[in-house]
Amino acid sequence: MAGTGEVWPHVLRRFPDIGAITALDISHRMHTEAVERLHRQYAEKISHLEANALETDLPEHFADMVVSTFGLKTFNPEQQSILAGQVARILKPGGCFALIEASDPTGWVLRPVYRMYLDKVLPQIERFFLNGAQDFSMIGTYTRNFGSSAHMAQALREAGLEVSLKRHFFGCATSVAGRKPD
Ligand SMILES: C[S@@+](CC[C@H](N)C(=O)[O-])C[C@H]1O[C@@H](n2cnc3c(N)ncnc32)[C@H](O)[C@@H]1O
């Protein structure tokens, strides 16, 4: 779910000796536009794989690290379990993963304000200031349905991975990170 690759510069800064990034996304156009516009200076390190993350036939033990930013929220629990199986299969033994997603901050005192921001304000801001763009028109529904990364954490554990689940910004995002045992 690499999208426009916002995370790539951070990964490359943290791991400067990295050999290559395989950017997997169901949409090839997202990738080519992003590389051209945002990532030209390290474009040779990034290859794109147009594939459904739930069905990819990337080889077993393919990756040292699997990273996803904001790609989980459209998957229902069953799809998250399939994805967890894919992460476990693709990772090399000893490899690590980190997945973060926007979430519903249940229990937070400012949740009603934040929900109003996601449901109403953000879609309007983008419509007015980004030429009618609708990238965030469903963000409220998606985050409400997704809840948090808790199910993903459980699915990754069931797939044999070591997992820690964290809340960020009062639960407005949640992440799962960990490794595949040697
Ligand atoms: C919200 S964007 C995340 C983009 C980027 N990772 C970021 O941090 O901004 C979600 C991306 O997931 C991709 N996507 C959705 N379902 C997918 C699937 N089943 N397999 C692969 N990519 C998928 C979409 O094409 C989109 O680029």
The ligand as an ORCA input file, in Angstrom:
! r2SCAN-3c Opt
* xyz 0 1
  C      -4.011      5.990      2.024
  S      -2.957      5.397      0.788
  C      -1.451      5.240      1.717
  C      -0.354      5.842      0.959
  C       1.010      5.961      1.618
  N       1.474      4.718      2.158
  C       1.068      7.068      2.655
  O       1.728      6.907      3.665
  O       0.495      8.114      2.440
  C      -3.469      3.734      0.564
  C      -2.821      3.051     -0.626
  O      -3.130      1.667     -0.568
  C      -3.332      1.192     -1.900
  N      -4.114     -0.045     -1.788
  C      -5.401     -0.184     -1.385
  N      -5.737     -1.483     -1.367
  C      -4.645     -2.175     -1.747
  C      -4.370     -3.554     -1.914
  N      -5.299     -4.490     -1.685
  N      -3.133     -3.917     -2.299
  C      -2.179     -2.992     -2.546
  N      -2.383     -1.666     -2.416
  C      -3.605     -1.272     -2.020
  C      -4.005      2.349     -2.615
  O      -3.802      2.265     -4.012
  C      -3.291      3.554     -1.972
  O      -2.158      3.922     -2.744
*
